[in-house]
Amino acid sequence: MGFSGEDDELESQPYTAENITNACTREKERSADNTSDSTTQPVPSRDAEKKPVDEQPVEMQLPDTLLEVLVEMLNRSLPDYVVAAIDKDTEKKYLFEQLDEPFKKFVSDVNVQSREWTARQWENKHKSLTREVEEARVKVKELEEQRNTMQSAQLSAERQKRAVTEKVHELEARIATLEAEKEQFELENKSLVNKLKVSNVHQEELDSAFAEITKLKGELKKQADHTAETEQLLTELQQVRDELAQVHQELEQARNNEQTATTQLTETQQQLAQQQGEVTQLAKQKQMLEAELVEAQNGLKVVEEVDAKLKQFEQVKALKDEKIAQLSQEVQTLSTANARLQTRLSEMAQRNERLESQSQEQTENKAVLETLRADLESANALVAALRNQRQELLAQIETLQQVKPAEDKGPVPAEKSDEPAVISFDAPQQNESEAEQTVSAPAAEPVLASESIEQPTENPKFAESPKPEKKHRRKAKAPEPVEEPAEDDFPGLDTFGDNWLIPTRPDTPEMIAKRKEEEKKKREAEERAAMEQKKSQQVDPSQMSLW
């Protein structure tokens, strides 16, 4: 709070105005370096993680008026000679550095809290509005379903009405025909009555009239039946008219329901449009609130923070007063300590010269170490190349050993030319013994490689010459490792006696897998031996200083 944290550096010099100004300039340079580092390496905050990419964070700065008031309060508590020696710009800068981070942190916390609060409010409002919109949509869907049912009912009622009207027209036409027939029968009855009156005059006509009367009576009975049928038709017509009136009433009711449904649909559509307008308005209000929040963050709760800082400044002021009293007493002791430090500095300079000479010697030793490491890497590369050559030669030896039994067999009779040759079971044991020798004695690899170079030089076409037989006999003298026979292994040549030209059993998947595992174990053993040899040839860097 106005002083640097390096009290020892100030105590090592006499307490004068010149030393104080020098300390202030050093503090200014240090603060400039810190500001440059802070600008080059920005520290990510939690707000930056929560903000979207397109938004730029608003950097809040301490107001100059607050810094000036704090500087005046501090300088008022200091002596005049101290105030004259202190650079106000440096002091202001120091206060800014001390208060800038807490102020920015406080403002960012307030910003985060306000954003979270507005986000929660907006989310709750958005949820409620979406819920209302969904309810309105459900209501609109129900009203549309009701409207469709009403339309279908109206169409069915119209169809029924059309059918009833057609039936009514048919019945009315039938009634008209029956009434015409009734009038005709009445006229015939009157004519017959007149004929009866004249029957006394004409007996013959009377008999014929009686016959006609009987005939007409039958027709009257039929007419009575027709009248009953007409009455029944009239009752049916009345029922149809009643049904038609009921259908008219249902049709009117359906129309009224349709009108109410359309009015409700329009009301819900208006409510939905109004809610959408409210949503857009709320979104605009949210944007306005965010803008107001950004504006309000400049001075939000700054007064409380300033009061707390002022209380801290008062406490620091009391402590600094005590420290100034102590410093005034220690000024005399510091002058003597300064002289001792000067002598110590001269000793440190001499020691620095000695260290520089030692560092030069170390650089020379490092150059020698680099050359040795390069030689070591070239030697390791040479060893790896020799090892690869040895692997190739071993593979060639295995191929020669597999071809060798067929060559030792000599000319085969014509009648036995179709039988396959017997593969020797000694070659895998020799390979296993060679692998065990490479694992047990990795230092003897160059000798084995030199011996194996002589074997594959000859062409396998000249396998009938006696040289491969001599080599084979020389290798057979080496001790072979005893292996336990597997359950599925094919019996050896000793079990067959003189009949050694027998067909071989094809390899089973288990034998192939076993062979692959053995080859894999051989490769792993050779790699381990190479790694151990490489580790043994590496130079310990801690021992290079002795060179």
C-alpha positions as CSV (number, residue, x, y, z in Angstrom):
1,M,0.0,0.0,0.0
2,G,2.4,2.7,-1.2
3,F,5.6,0.6,-0.6
4,S,7.2,-2.3,-2.4
5,G,7.2,-5.7,-0.9
6,E,11.0,-5.9,-0.9
7,D,11.8,-4.2,2.5
8,D,15.3,-5.8,2.7
9,E,16.3,-3.9,-0.5
10,L,15.3,-0.6,1.0
11,E,16.9,-1.3,4.4
12,S,20.3,-2.1,2.8
13,Q,20.6,1.6,1.6
14,P,20.7,4.9,3.6
15,Y,17.3,6.5,4.1
16,T,17.5,9.5,1.8
17,A,15.3,11.1,-0.8
18,E,17.5,9.9,-3.6
19,N,17.2,6.3,-2.6
20,I,13.5,6.6,-2.2
21,T,13.1,8.0,-5.8
22,N,15.3,5.2,-7.1
23,A,13.1,2.6,-5.4
24,C,10.1,4.3,-6.9
25,T,11.6,4.1,-10.4
26,R,12.5,0.5,-9.9
27,E,8.9,-0.2,-8.8
28,K,7.6,1.6,-11.9
29,E,9.8,-0.6,-14.2
30,R,8.7,-3.7,-12.4
31,S,5.0,-2.7,-12.6
32,A,5.5,-2.0,-16.4
33,D,6.9,-5.5,-16.8
34,N,4.0,-7.0,-15.0
35,T,1.5,-5.1,-17.0
36,S,3.2,-6.2,-20.3
37,D,3.2,-9.8,-19.1
38,S,-0.5,-9.6,-18.2
39,T,-1.3,-8.1,-21.6
40,T,0.7,-10.8,-23.4
41,Q,-0.8,-13.6,-21.4
42,P,-4.4,-13.0,-20.6
43,V,-5.9,-15.2,-17.8
44,P,-9.2,-16.9,-18.7
45,S,-12.0,-16.3,-16.2
46,R,-15.2,-18.1,-15.5
47,D,-17.2,-15.4,-17.2
48,A,-15.2,-15.9,-20.4
49,E,-16.1,-19.6,-20.4
50,K,-19.8,-18.9,-19.8
51,K,-20.1,-16.1,-22.4
52,P,-20.7,-17.0,-26.0
53,V,-18.0,-16.5,-28.5
54,D,-19.5,-13.5,-30.3
55,E,-19.8,-11.4,-27.1
56,Q,-16.7,-9.4,-26.0
57,P,-16.1,-9.0,-22.3
58,V,-16.4,-5.5,-20.9
59,E,-13.2,-4.5,-19.1
60,M,-13.9,-2.4,-16.0
61,Q,-11.3,0.0,-14.8
62,L,-10.9,1.8,-11.5
63,P,-11.9,5.5,-11.8
64,D,-9.2,8.1,-11.6
65,T,-11.1,10.1,-9.0
66,L,-11.0,7.1,-6.6
67,L,-7.3,6.6,-7.1
68,E,-6.6,10.4,-6.5
69,V,-8.7,10.3,-3.3
70,L,-6.8,7.3,-2.0
71,V,-3.4,8.8,-2.8
72,E,-4.4,12.1,-1.0
73,M,-5.5,10.1,2.1
74,L,-2.3,8.2,2.2
75,N,0.0,11.2,1.6
76,R,-1.9,13.1,4.3
77,S,-0.8,10.6,6.8
78,L,2.9,10.6,5.8
79,P,5.6,13.2,6.7
80,D,6.3,16.0,4.3
81,Y,9.8,14.8,3.3
82,V,8.4,11.4,2.5
83,V,5.6,12.9,0.4
84,A,8.1,15.1,-1.5
85,A,10.2,12.0,-2.3
86,I,7.3,9.8,-3.4
87,D,6.2,9.8,-7.1
88,K,2.4,10.3,-7.2
89,D,2.1,8.6,-10.6
90,T,4.0,5.5,-9.3
91,E,2.0,5.5,-6.1
92,K,-1.3,5.7,-8.1
93,K,-0.1,2.9,-10.4
94,Y,0.8,0.8,-7.4
95,L,-2.7,1.4,-5.9
96,F,-4.2,0.6,-9.2
97,E,-2.3,-2.7,-9.4
98,Q,-3.3,-3.6,-5.9
99,L,-7.0,-2.7,-6.3
100,D,-7.5,-3.6,-10.0
101,E,-7.8,-7.4,-9.7
102,P,-10.2,-7.4,-6.7
103,F,-12.3,-4.7,-8.3
104,K,-12.4,-6.6,-11.6
105,K,-13.1,-9.8,-9.8
106,F,-16.0,-8.2,-7.8
107,V,-17.5,-6.7,-10.9
108,S,-17.2,-10.0,-12.8
109,D,-18.9,-11.8,-9.9
110,V,-21.7,-9.3,-9.9
111,N,-21.9,-9.6,-13.7
112,V,-22.1,-13.4,-13.4
113,Q,-24.8,-13.2,-10.7
114,S,-26.9,-10.7,-12.6
115,R,-26.6,-12.7,-15.8
116,E,-27.5,-15.9,-14.0
117,W,-30.5,-14.1,-12.4
118,T,-31.7,-12.7,-15.7
119,A,-31.2,-16.0,-17.4
120,R,-33.2,-17.8,-14.7
121,Q,-36.0,-15.2,-14.9
122,W,-36.0,-15.4,-18.7
123,E,-36.0,-19.2,-18.7
124,N,-38.9,-19.3,-16.2
125,K,-40.9,-16.8,-18.3
126,H,-40.0,-18.7,-21.4
127,K,-41.1,-22.0,-19.9
128,S,-44.4,-20.5,-18.7
129,L,-45.1,-18.9,-22.1
130,T,-44.2,-22.1,-23.9
131,R,-46.5,-24.0,-21.6
132,E,-49.3,-21.6,-22.3
133,V,-48.6,-21.8,-26.0
134,E,-48.7,-25.6,-25.9
135,E,-52.0,-25.4,-23.9
136,A,-53.4,-23.0,-26.5
137,R,-52.3,-25.3,-29.3
138,V,-54.0,-28.3,-27.6
139,K,-57.2,-26.2,-27.2
140,V,-57.0,-25.2,-30.9
141,K,-56.5,-28.8,-31.8
142,E,-59.5,-29.9,-29.7
143,L,-61.7,-27.1,-31.2
144,E,-60.6,-28.2,-34.7
145,E,-61.6,-31.7,-33.9
146,Q,-65.0,-30.5,-32.6
147,R,-65.4,-28.5,-35.7
148,N,-64.7,-31.5,-37.9
149,T,-67.1,-33.6,-36.0
150,M,-69.8,-30.9,-36.2
151,Q,-69.2,-30.6,-39.9
152,S,-69.5,-34.3,-40.4
153,A,-72.7,-34.3,-38.3
154,Q,-74.0,-31.4,-40.3
155,L,-73.3,-33.3,-43.6
156,S,-74.9,-36.5,-42.3
157,A,-78.0,-34.4,-41.2
158,E,-78.2,-32.8,-44.6
159,R,-78.1,-36.2,-46.2
160,Q,-80.8,-37.5,-43.9
161,K,-82.9,-34.4,-44.6
162,R,-82.5,-34.9,-48.4
163,A,-83.6,-38.6,-48.0
164,V,-86.6,-37.6,-45.9
165,T,-87.7,-34.9,-48.3
166,E,-87.5,-37.4,-51.2
167,K,-89.5,-39.9,-49.2
168,V,-92.1,-37.2,-48.4
169,H,-92.5,-36.3,-52.0
170,E,-93.0,-40.0,-52.9
171,L,-95.7,-40.4,-50.2
172,E,-97.5,-37.2,-51.3
173,A,-97.6,-38.4,-54.9
174,R,-99.0,-41.8,-53.7
175,I,-101.6,-40.0,-51.6
176,A,-102.7,-38.0,-54.6
177,T,-103.1,-41.1,-56.7
178,L,-105.1,-42.8,-53.9
179,E,-107.4,-39.8,-53.6
180,A,-108.1,-39.9,-57.3
181,E,-108.9,-43.6,-57.1
182,K,-111.3,-42.9,-54.2
183,E,-113.2,-40.3,-56.1
184,Q,-113.5,-42.7,-59.0
185,F,-114.9,-45.4,-56.8
186,E,-117.4,-43.0,-55.2
187,L,-118.7,-42.1,-58.7
188,E,-119.0,-45.7,-59.6
189,N,-121.0,-46.4,-56.4
190,K,-123.4,-43.5,-57.2
191,S,-123.9,-44.9,-60.7
192,L,-124.7,-48.4,-59.3
193,V,-127.2,-46.9,-56.8
194,N,-129.0,-45.3,-59.7
195,K,-129.0,-48.6,-61.5
196,L,-130.6,-50.3,-58.5
197,K,-133.4,-47.8,-58.5
198,V,-134.1,-48.7,-62.1
199,S,-133.9,-52.4,-61.4
200,N,-137.6,-52.8,-60.8
201,V,-138.2,-51.9,-64.4
202,H,-135.7,-54.2,-65.9
203,Q,-135.4,-57.5,-64.1
204,E,-132.7,-58.7,-66.3
205,E,-130.8,-55.6,-65.8
206,L,-131.5,-56.2,-62.1
207,D,-129.7,-59.5,-62.1
208,S,-126.8,-58.0,-63.9
209,A,-126.9,-55.2,-61.5
210,F,-126.9,-57.6,-58.6
211,A,-123.8,-59.2,-60.1
212,E,-122.3,-55.8,-60.5
213,I,-123.2,-54.9,-56.9
214,T,-121.5,-58.0,-55.6
215,K,-118.5,-57.1,-57.7
216,L,-118.6,-53.6,-56.5
217,K,-118.9,-54.7,-52.9
218,G,-115.7,-56.7,-53.3
219,E,-114.1,-53.6,-54.9
220,L,-115.5,-51.5,-51.9
221,K,-113.8,-53.9,-49.5
222,K,-110.6,-53.5,-51.5
223,Q,-111.1,-49.7,-51.3
224,A,-111.5,-50.0,-47.6
225,D,-108.3,-51.8,-47.4
226,H,-106.8,-49.0,-49.6
227,T,-108.1,-46.3,-47.2
228,A,-106.4,-48.1,-44.3
229,E,-103.2,-48.2,-46.2
230,T,-103.6,-44.4,-46.9
231,E,-104.2,-43.7,-43.2
232,Q,-101.0,-45.7,-42.4
233,L,-99.2,-43.7,-45.1
234,L,-100.5,-40.5,-43.6
235,T,-99.2,-41.5,-40.1
236,E,-95.8,-42.4,-41.6
237,L,-95.8,-39.1,-43.4
238,Q,-96.5,-37.3,-40.1
239,Q,-93.7,-39.2,-38.4
240,V,-91.3,-38.3,-41.3
241,R,-92.3,-34.6,-40.9
242,D,-91.6,-34.8,-37.2
243,E,-88.2,-36.4,-37.9
244,L,-87.5,-33.7,-40.5
245,A,-88.3,-31.0,-37.9
246,Q,-86.1,-32.7,-35.4
247,V,-83.3,-32.8,-38.0
248,H,-83.8,-29.1,-38.7
249,Q,-83.4,-28.4,-35.0
250,E,-80.2,-30.6,-34.8
251,L,-78.9,-28.8,-37.9
252,E,-79.6,-25.4,-36.3
253,Q,-77.9,-26.6,-33.1
254,A,-74.9,-27.8,-35.1
255,R,-74.6,-24.5,-36.8
256,N,-74.8,-22.7,-33.5
257,N,-72.0,-25.0,-32.1
258,E,-70.0,-24.4,-35.2
259,Q,-70.3,-20.6,-34.8
260,T,-69.3,-20.9,-31.1
261,A,-66.3,-23.1,-32.1
262,T,-65.2,-20.6,-34.8
263,T,-65.5,-17.8,-32.3
264,Q,-63.4,-19.8,-29.7
265,L,-60.9,-20.6,-32.5
266,T,-60.5,-17.0,-33.4
267,E,-60.2,-16.1,-29.7
268,T,-57.5,-18.7,-29.2
269,Q,-55.7,-17.6,-32.3
270,Q,-55.8,-14.0,-31.0
271,Q,-54.5,-15.2,-27.6
272,L,-51.7,-17.1,-29.4
273,A,-50.7,-14.1,-31.4
274,Q,-50.9,-11.9,-28.3
275,Q,-48.6,-14.4,-26.4
276,Q,-46.2,-14.5,-29.3
277,G,-46.1,-10.7,-29.2
278,E,-45.5,-10.9,-25.5
279,V,-42.6,-13.3,-26.1
280,T,-41.0,-11.0,-28.6
281,Q,-41.6,-8.1,-26.2
282,L,-40.0,-10.0,-23.4
283,A,-37.0,-10.9,-25.6
284,K,-36.6,-7.1,-26.3
285,Q,-37.0,-6.4,-22.6
286,K,-34.3,-9.0,-21.9
287,Q,-31.9,-7.3,-24.3
288,M,-32.7,-3.9,-22.8
289,L,-32.1,-5.3,-19.3
290,E,-28.8,-6.8,-20.4
291,A,-27.7,-3.5,-21.8
292,E,-28.8,-1.7,-18.6
293,L,-27.0,-4.4,-16.6
294,V,-23.8,-3.7,-18.5
295,E,-24.2,0.0,-17.9
296,A,-25.0,-0.5,-14.2
297,Q,-22.0,-2.8,-13.7
298,N,-19.7,0.3,-13.9
299,G,-20.8,1.6,-10.4
300,L,-22.5,-1.4,-8.8
301,K,-21.6,-1.7,-5.1
302,V,-18.4,0.3,-5.6
303,V,-19.2,2.4,-2.6
304,E,-19.2,-0.6,-0.2
305,E,-16.0,-1.9,-1.7
306,V,-14.4,1.5,-1.4
307,D,-15.4,1.7,2.3
308,A,-13.9,-1.6,3.0
309,K,-10.7,-0.6,1.2
310,L,-10.6,2.7,3.2
311,K,-10.8,0.7,6.4
312,Q,-8.0,-1.4,5.2
313,F,-6.0,1.7,4.3
314,E,-6.6,3.1,7.8
315,Q,-5.2,-0.1,9.3
316,V,-2.3,-0.1,7.0
317,K,-1.7,3.6,7.8
318,A,-1.4,2.9,11.5
319,L,1.0,0.0,10.7
320,K,3.1,2.2,8.4
321,D,3.3,5.0,11.1
322,E,4.7,2.4,13.5
323,K,7.1,1.2,10.8
324,I,8.2,4.8,10.0
325,A,9.1,5.3,13.7
326,Q,11.1,2.1,13.6
327,L,12.8,3.1,10.4
328,S,13.9,6.5,11.9
329,Q,15.6,4.6,14.7
330,E,17.3,2.1,12.3
331,V,18.7,4.7,9.9
332,Q,22.1,4.8,11.8
333,T,22.4,1.0,11.9
334,L,21.6,0.8,8.1
335,S,24.6,3.0,7.2
336,T,27.0,0.5,8.9
337,A,25.2,-2.4,7.3
338,N,25.6,-0.6,3.9
339,A,29.4,-0.6,4.3
340,R,29.3,-4.3,5.1
341,L,27.2,-5.0,2.1
342,Q,29.7,-3.2,-0.2
343,T,32.5,-5.4,1.0
344,R,30.2,-8.4,0.5
345,L,29.4,-7.2,-3.0
346,S,33.1,-7.1,-3.9
347,E,33.5,-10.7,-2.6
348,M,30.5,-11.8,-4.7
349,A,32.0,-10.2,-7.8
350,Q,35.2,-12.3,-7.3
351,R,33.1,-15.4,-6.7
352,N,31.2,-14.6,-9.9
353,E,34.4,-14.5,-11.9
354,R,35.4,-17.9,-10.5
355,L,32.0,-19.3,-11.4
356,E,32.3,-17.9,-15.0
357,S,35.6,-19.7,-15.4
358,Q,34.0,-22.9,-14.1
359,S,31.1,-22.5,-16.5
360,Q,33.5,-22.2,-19.4
361,E,35.1,-25.4,-18.4
362,Q,31.7,-27.0,-18.1
363,T,30.8,-25.9,-21.7
364,E,34.1,-27.5,-22.9
365,N,33.2,-30.7,-21.0
366,K,29.7,-30.6,-22.6
367,A,31.2,-30.5,-26.1
368,V,33.4,-33.5,-25.3
369,L,30.3,-35.3,-23.9
370,E,28.3,-34.6,-27.1
371,T,31.1,-36.1,-29.2
372,L,31.2,-39.2,-27.0
373,R,27.4,-39.5,-27.3
374,A,27.6,-39.3,-31.1
375,D,30.2,-42.0,-31.1
376,L,28.0,-44.1,-28.8
377,E,25.0,-43.7,-31.1
378,S,27.0,-44.7,-34.1
379,A,28.3,-47.8,-32.3
380,N,24.7,-48.7,-31.3
381,A,23.6,-48.3,-34.9
382,L,26.4,-50.6,-36.0
383,V,25.4,-53.2,-33.4
384,A,21.8,-53.0,-34.5
385,A,22.8,-53.5,-38.2
386,L,24.9,-56.5,-37.2
387,R,22.0,-57.9,-35.2
388,N,19.7,-57.6,-38.2
389,Q,22.3,-59.3,-40.4
390,R,22.5,-62.1,-37.9
391,Q,18.7,-62.5,-37.9
392,E,18.7,-62.7,-41.7
393,L,21.5,-65.3,-41.7
394,L,19.6,-67.4,-39.0
395,A,16.5,-67.4,-41.3
396,Q,18.6,-68.5,-44.2
397,I,20.1,-71.3,-42.1
398,E,16.6,-72.5,-41.1
399,T,15.6,-72.6,-44.8
400,L,18.8,-74.6,-45.6
401,Q,18.1,-77.0,-42.8
402,Q,14.5,-77.6,-44.0
403,V,15.8,-78.2,-47.6
404,K,18.7,-80.5,-46.4
405,P,16.7,-83.7,-45.7
406,A,15.3,-83.7,-49.2
407,E,18.8,-83.3,-50.7
408,D,20.4,-86.0,-48.5
409,K,17.7,-88.5,-49.6
410,G,19.4,-89.0,-53.0
411,P,17.6,-90.1,-56.2
412,V,14.1,-91.3,-55.5
413,P,12.7,-94.4,-57.5
414,A,10.0,-93.6,-60.1
415,E,7.4,-95.6,-58.3
416,K,7.9,-93.6,-55.0
417,S,8.0,-90.2,-56.6
418,D,4.6,-89.2,-55.4
419,E,5.4,-89.7,-51.7
420,P,6.4,-86.5,-49.8
421,A,9.8,-86.1,-48.1
422,V,10.1,-86.3,-44.4
423,I,10.9,-83.1,-42.6
424,S,13.6,-83.4,-40.0
425,F,12.7,-82.7,-36.4
426,D,16.3,-81.7,-35.4
427,A,16.2,-78.3,-37.0
428,P,13.7,-76.7,-34.6
429,Q,15.7,-78.0,-31.6
430,Q,18.9,-76.4,-33.1
431,N,17.1,-73.1,-33.6
432,E,15.8,-73.2,-30.0
433,S,19.3,-74.0,-28.7
434,E,20.6,-71.0,-30.8
435,A,17.9,-68.7,-29.3
436,E,18.8,-69.8,-25.8
437,Q,22.4,-69.2,-26.4
438,T,21.6,-65.6,-27.7
439,V,19.5,-64.9,-24.6
440,S,22.1,-66.3,-22.1
441,A,25.2,-64.8,-23.8
442,P,24.3,-61.5,-25.7
443,A,28.0,-60.5,-25.7
444,A,28.9,-63.4,-28.1
445,E,26.6,-62.2,-30.9
446,P,29.4,-61.0,-33.2
447,V,31.1,-64.4,-33.1
448,L,27.8,-66.2,-33.9
449,A,27.2,-63.8,-36.7
450,S,30.7,-64.4,-38.2
451,E,30.1,-68.2,-38.0
452,S,26.7,-67.9,-39.6
453,I,28.0,-65.8,-42.4
454,E,29.9,-68.7,-43.9
455,Q,26.9,-71.1,-43.9
456,P,24.4,-69.4,-46.3
457,T,27.1,-68.2,-48.8
458,E,26.6,-71.4,-50.8
459,N,23.8,-71.8,-53.2
460,P,21.1,-74.3,-52.1
461,K,21.2,-75.9,-55.6
462,F,24.6,-77.5,-54.7
463,A,23.3,-79.2,-51.6
464,E,24.6,-82.6,-52.8
465,S,28.2,-81.5,-52.1
466,P,29.8,-82.8,-48.9
467,K,30.3,-79.4,-47.3
468,P,26.8,-78.9,-45.9
469,E,27.0,-82.4,-44.4
470,K,30.2,-81.5,-42.6
471,K,28.6,-78.4,-41.2
472,H,25.5,-80.3,-40.2
473,R,27.7,-82.9,-38.4
474,R,29.7,-80.1,-36.7
475,K,26.4,-78.5,-35.5
476,A,25.0,-81.8,-34.3
477,K,27.9,-82.0,-31.8
478,A,26.5,-79.0,-29.9
479,P,24.4,-79.9,-26.8
480,E,20.7,-79.9,-27.7
481,P,18.1,-78.9,-25.1
482,V,15.9,-81.7,-23.9
483,E,12.3,-81.0,-24.7
484,E,9.3,-82.8,-23.4
485,P,7.3,-84.4,-26.3
486,A,3.9,-83.0,-26.8
487,E,0.8,-85.2,-26.9
488,D,0.0,-84.4,-30.6
489,D,3.7,-84.5,-31.9
490,F,4.4,-86.8,-34.8
491,P,6.8,-89.7,-33.8
492,G,10.5,-89.3,-34.8
493,L,12.5,-91.2,-37.4
494,D,13.8,-93.7,-34.9
495,T,10.4,-95.3,-34.4
496,F,10.1,-96.3,-38.1
497,G,13.3,-98.3,-38.5
498,D,14.4,-98.6,-42.1
499,N,11.1,-97.5,-43.6
500,W,11.8,-93.7,-43.2
501,L,10.1,-92.7,-46.5
502,I,6.6,-92.2,-45.0
503,P,4.1,-89.5,-45.6
504,T,4.1,-86.6,-43.1
505,R,1.0,-85.5,-41.2
506,P,-0.2,-82.0,-42.1
507,D,0.3,-79.3,-39.5
508,T,-2.7,-78.8,-37.3
509,P,-3.9,-75.3,-36.2
510,E,-2.6,-76.0,-32.7
511,M,0.9,-76.8,-34.0
512,I,0.9,-73.7,-36.2
513,A,-0.2,-71.6,-33.2
514,K,2.5,-73.2,-31.1
515,R,5.2,-72.5,-33.7
516,K,4.1,-68.9,-34.0
517,E,4.3,-68.5,-30.2
518,E,7.8,-70.0,-30.2
519,E,8.9,-67.6,-32.9
520,K,7.4,-64.7,-31.0
521,K,9.2,-65.8,-27.8
522,K,12.5,-65.9,-29.7
523,R,12.0,-62.4,-31.1
524,E,11.1,-61.1,-27.6
525,A,14.2,-62.7,-26.1
526,E,16.4,-61.3,-28.8
527,E,14.9,-57.8,-28.3
528,R,15.4,-58.0,-24.6
529,A,19.0,-59.1,-25.1
530,A,19.6,-56.2,-27.5
531,M,18.1,-53.8,-25.0
532,E,20.2,-55.1,-22.2
533,Q,23.3,-54.8,-24.3
534,K,22.4,-51.3,-25.3
535,K,21.8,-50.3,-21.7
536,S,25.2,-51.9,-20.7
537,Q,27.0,-49.9,-23.4
538,Q,25.4,-46.5,-22.5
539,V,27.6,-44.1,-20.5
540,D,26.3,-42.7,-17.2
541,P,25.9,-38.9,-17.6
542,S,26.7,-38.4,-13.9
543,Q,30.2,-39.9,-14.5
544,M,31.0,-37.5,-17.4
545,S,32.0,-34.7,-14.9
546,L,35.0,-37.0,-13.9
547,W,36.3,-36.8,-17.5
